[in-house]
Structure formats: structure tokens, C-alpha cells
Amino acid sequence: MRAKAQALGFDLCRVAAPRLPQEAGDNLARWIAQGEHGDMDWMAETLERRADPRVLWREVRSVIMLGVNYAPAVDPLAALGEGNVGVISVYARHRDYHDVIKGRLKLLAGWLASASPAQVKVFVDTAPVMEKPLAAAAGLGWQGKHTNLVSREFGSWLFLGAIFTDLALPPDEPEVDHCGTCRACLDICPTRAFPAPYRLDARRCISYLTIEHKGHIAPEFRAPIGNRIYGCDDCLAVCPWNKFARDGREAKLVARDDLRAPALGELAALDEAAFRKRFAGGPIKRIGHARFLRNVLIAIGNSGNRTLAAIAIQRLDHASPLVRGMAVWALGRLCDGETLAALAQTHAPREGDEDVAAEWRAALRA
């Protein structure tokens, strides 16, 4: 099975029993009870199934955990602070990994079912499965202080997939925690999203804010977001275990040239059709055009580049209040008071548009 998995492009293949440590479920329940999942309501709705794989599928007797290395060839933080470009999380710079990995999981599961009387089900972040605790139980790595999986072979750069089967396979030994006293991942976080080691408050996480969060991003987080327009890799990239990581070998996951450090002005000018075309086949498209422009306009506001104000002005009349509000915020950072007051006269908030009105008031006060 492991040889077949490697031939299909998986870098790791190990087995866990279909149960999680009690603390995994307890930690998840506590995280949700404290509201640290933000508005990801599906986490609370599927709590029972997440905490126990046997609730998700009663017949499961083994969980095959698989990992695909996606370590970048260049420093993923190199473009941070470059005012004219946006930074996209490494995992989103090419094809959607869900599609790439799920196809291979189906091939491996099909091979397993044909070689044995096994029933199989495949999952890749598409069902209430706690992949990281299961991967740690199977020995792929351990959950680091940033809550992500860390591998001694691949550092923090692993995509995970799971095959549930009713075959009783011998489980592998779990990996132990090798974080030691290191806290690099905690200290680098721009928004202080880690209230303690091994605990993440999603409501403060840039990945959550730029991807999962559907509404206006709170003002306190906008400047720390910098030029990150989709996700954040800071806590992953600084992990010392990355020194052992090798570049990912999957061509479909290697960064596209146009997504390594795309120009903010070019991205802000995309209309709906152009947005869909540019990001077809990748994960960015799923957040939609309006939320994407929200993120890009925050980066423009943080750029310090006054020439980008002209593009922000064009977005003051966008159909979405998310976009209009962040255009106002960006202009408040880039324009002088006289210019801003004139724009407020010609682009008054629409009736009932309280969020945009609040952005105008804040910008004009500043």
C-alpha cells in the first residue's frame, strides 16, 4: 500500500486507529465554546462527528493518513512589505489541492478495494474529520504550537488526506512533540492569534480573516494584514523544522509565476469575469470577487503607494459594501484631507449603508 501511495505521488502513508485521544475532542469543544472558531458555524454543527471517526462512519476500523509535500522553492515571506504586490499563501498559488489530492486518494482507495474485500471512503478537508490529530496518531508528524502539523521530514508543508476503511490494519506509532522551548511561530504572528501555545483564536488569524470571514474586517487587524491578500504563512514559514523540507515534487502544486507576487493595481482592476478566469481551478475563486477585492484594497491601503489611490477611487461605486468600505479605508490612508473630503461629497454612502458610512466618518476624522 505504501509503495502504491508513493507511486501515486504521496510522500507519506501511515495508519491510525479510528479513535482520537480524549483531549482532541475536549480541546475542540472548548475552542468552540469560547467562540474562537469565529463564524465557521459548521465546526459546532459537526462537533460530535469530528471528535470520533466512528460516529462519522460506524464501520471504520482503520484510518490511512496520507501526506503530500508542498514546500515552496523560495522564501514565502520574501514579498511581505513590498507595497506594489500582494502575497498569496503558498498553498493557493496553483491548482486547488483538494482536487489534486482527492483524485489520487480515489485511485489508492480503488486499488485497496480491488486488492482486498475492503470498503473505503476518502476525505480531503471535505468532511468533519480531524486530519491533524489523526495524522499525529499515525506518525506523520505532531501538532506544533501553531496547531498545524509539523513533520521531521517536511517541516510545516504537508497537505493531508484520509482513507477510512473497514480493514483492520496495524496502526503505526504516533509521533512525539519536538517543539521544545521554541516559540518562533507564536511570536511572529502579526495579529497575535495565539493566546497560548497549541491554541489558535481564529478570529484574529489572517488566514481566517482573508478567506473564511465573510464580512468587514475589523480595523485593528487591517494594518497588521499588510499586503497578505489570501491567507498567511508566517507561522509555518519560521518553523525550524523546515530546514529539512525538500521542494514539493508535484507540478500541479508548484506556484504559478503570475501568483508569486502579483501587482496590487492589476488585481484591483479585475472585474468579475476576469477574476474567475484568472483564478479558475484554484482555491482563491471560492471566496468570490467581492471578498477578494476587500483583501486587495486593504493591501493597497497599507502600501503607502499614492499612485494606487486612483484604482481605489474606481471601487467607491462597486456593488458590494465590502468593497466600497475598504476602498474608503484605503483612500483614507493614501489621500490628503482635502482630496478625501471632495470624494466624500461625490461618493456619499447609499441609504442604509451604515458600514460604509462609518468608514467615511473614520477616514475623515483621521
N, C-alpha and C positions, 0 to 999 in steps of 0.2 A: 504494500500500500504506500509506504514512504517513497519507494523508488518511482512508483507511478505518479505520486504527487509532485515529486521533483521534476519528472519529465513534463508535467503539465505547467510548470512554471512556479510552483510553490517553493519557498525557501525553507519552511519549517512545517513539520507534520507530526503532531503528538496527540495523545489520547488522555482524556479526563473522565472520571466517573460522573454520572449525571446528577451531581448534587454540589451545592456550594457551601462553603463554611457559613455557619450561622451569622458571623459578623458581617458577611457581604450583604445579606438581606437586611440585617439590622441597620447597617450604615445607609443603605438605600432608603429605608423607611424614615430614618432620622433626617436625611437630606431633603426628602420631600416634605416632611412635617415642618421643617424650618423654612420652607419656601425657596430653597436655594436652587431649585430646578427652573425658577423663573416661570415663564408661561408655556413651558413644554408640558402641557397637561397630560399628554399620553403617558408620561412617566408614572404619574399617580394612577392613571386608569389601568395600567398593566402591571402594577407592583407585584401582585401575587405570582403572576407567571414569570416575571423577571427573576424573582428570588428563588425559584425552584424549577429547573428544566423539566421535571416530571409533571408539573402542572401544565406546562405548555404542550407536552406530548407524553401521555402516560406510559407508552411502550418503550421509551428510550432507555437503553442500558449502557450506552457509551456515547461520548461526545468527542468527535475528531476535530481538533482545533488546528487550523492552518494559517500560516503567515506568509505574506509577500512583502519583501523588502522594497521600499520606495525611497531610499536615501538619496538626497539630491547631490548632483555633481559639483555644485558651487554653494557658497555660504548663503543660506536662505535669508539671512538678515542683512545682507550687503547693501540692499537698496533702501533700507529704513532711513528716513530723514532726507532722502533726495526729493526735493519739493515738486519736481515736474512729473514724477512717476508714481504709480500705485504698486503696492505689494500684495500679492495673492499667495495664500497658503500653498505650500509645496504640493499637497495632495490634490489641489484643484487646478493645476497648471496644464492638465491634458485631459484625457478621457475620464469619465466618471468611473472610479474604481469599483463601484458596486456592479456595474455592467461587466467589467473585465473579469473580476473575480468570481461573480456568480456563474458565469458561463463555464469556468474551469471547475468550480465546485460541482456543477451538474455532471460534468464529464467524469470526475473522480467518483462521485456517488453512483453514477450509472455503471462504471467499471466494477465498483464494490458489489452492487446489486446483482450484476451478471456473474460474478465470481463466487457468490455465496447466496444463501437464502435470506439476504438482509432486506429489511425495509429501511429507507433513508429519507431524510428531509434536510434541505440545505438552507443556510441563513447567512447573510452578509449585511448586518446592520439594517435588516428589513423586518425584524420581528422582535418581540420582547425577550431578548437573550442578553445576558450579562457577559459579553465576549471577553472582557478584560479579566475578571476573576476566573473564568473558565480557562483562559489561556495561561494564567499563572498556575492554576491547578494542574494543567497538562505539562507545565515545564517550559513553555515558550519564553517566559520572562517573568517579571514581577511588576506589580503596580507601584510606580515610583511616587515620590512626594507630590508630583504634579498630577497624580491619579491616572496617568497614561501608562501603558505597558512599556517596560524597558527590557531589552534583550542584551545579553552579553555579546552576542554576535552582530546585532544590527542596531544597537542603540535604541532610540525612540522612534525609528522609522519602520513600522510594521503595519500593514493592513491585515485585518483579521477576518477569517471566515470560519463557519462551523458546519459540520455534518452531524446530525443526530442519527443514530442507528439503533435498531433493536438487537444488534450483535453484542455479545459480551466480550469486549476486547480488553486486554490487560492495560490498566492505566499507567501512565508514566509518572515519575516522581515530580512533585511541584518544585518550582524554582524558589529560592530563598531571596530575601530582600538584600540588595547590595548597595543601597543608597548611602549607608553610613551616616556621617555627620554633614554631608554635602547638602546645601540648600540653594544651589545656583538657580534652579527652576523657580523657586519661590521668590527669590529676591529680584529677578529680572522682570517679573510681571508688571506691565505699565499701569494697570488698574487695580493692583493689589487684590486679585481674585482668589487668593489662597488665605483664608483666615487661620489656617493651621496646616502643618504637613499632612498630606494624604486627604485633604479636604478642599473642594473647589466650590466657590459660590458662583454659579453660572451667571447670575445677574450682573456680575462685574467682569465677566470674561469676554474678551474682544471677539473670540470665535463665536460665542453665543450672540453677542450684540450685533455683529455684522451678518450673521447667517440665519439664526433661528428667531431672533427678536423681530416682530413684525411692525412695531410702532416707532415713535420718535425715540431716538437715543438720548438719554439724559445728558444735560450739558456738562456734568462733571466728568464724563467719560470721553467727550469729543476730542479734546486736545491730546489726551494720552493715546488715543487711537492712532494719531499721526497719519501716515499715508497707507495704513493697512486697510485695504478695501474689501477683502474677503478672507476672513479667518486670521489666525495669528500663530506663528511658530516659535515664539520666543522661548517658552519653557521647554519645548522639545529640543531646540537647536543648541542650547547651552549645556545639555546633559553631557558629562564627561565620558559616558559610555559610548557616545557617538564616535569616539576615536577609533573604535573597532569596526564601525559600519563601512560597508562597501557600497559603491554606487549601485542603485537599482538596475536590474538587468532587463526589465520589462519595457519594451519600446513604447507601448501604448500609454505608459505612465510617465515617460520622460517629458520634462517641461517643453511646451511649445515655445518657440522663440518670441512670439508676439504676446506671451503671457508671463514672461520672466520679469519684466519691468515696464508695463505698458504706460504710455503717456496719459496723464490725467485729462488733458484737454481733449484728446481723441476719444476717450471713454465717455466723458460727459456729453459729447456731441452725438452719441449713438441714439438713434430712435428705436422704437420697439422692435421693428423688423431687423434692423442691423444688430441689435443686442442679441436677438435669438439666433441669428446666423453666425455671429462671431463665437458664441458660446455653445453652439449645438454639440451635443454628445458629451458635454462636461457638466460638472455639478453646479457651476455658477448660475446656470439658466434657471434652476429651480427656485431661486429667491425672487425672481421676477425683476422686470425692468425698473420699477419704482424704488424698491429697496436697494437695488444696485446703485442707482443714481444717488440715493440718500448717502450711501457709503462714499461714493466718489466725491460728492460735494463736501463732505466732512474733510476728506483728504485735501481738497482744494483750499478749504478754509485754513487748514494747517500748513499749507505750502509756503506761505509768505510771498508767493508769486502774484503780483498785482495784475499781470497780463491775463491771468486766468479769470479775473473778475468778469470779463465780457461774456464768457461762457456761462458763469453762474447767473448773470442777468437774464440770459435767454431762458433759464429754467424757472424764473419767477412766475411764469404763466403756465407751468406744467399742470396737468390734470390732477396729479396726486398732491395732497397736502404734505406728505412726507418729503417730496422733492422740493416743493415751494418753501417749506420751513427751513430745510437745510441750505437752500440757495440763499435765503435771508441771512442765516448764521454765517455762511462763508463770506458773503459780502460785508457783513459787519466786521470781519477780520481783515478784509483786504481793502476796503474803501475808506476814504475820509468822511467826516461827518456831513459835510455839505452834499457830497455825492449821494450818500445814504439817505439823507432827508429828501432829496429830489426823487430818488427811486421809490421811497415810501409813498409819495404823492401819486405816482403814476402806476404803482402796483399795490394798491390797497388790498388788505385781506378780504376774502369773499365773506358773505354773510354766514355766520355760524362757524367760521373757520378760526376757532379760538387758539389752536396751537400755533398757527401761522401768525396770528395777531400777537401772541405772546413773544414769538421770535422777533417780530418787528420792534416791540417795546424794549426788549432786552438789547437789541442791536443799537437802537437809537440812544438808549441810556449810556451804553458803553462809549 
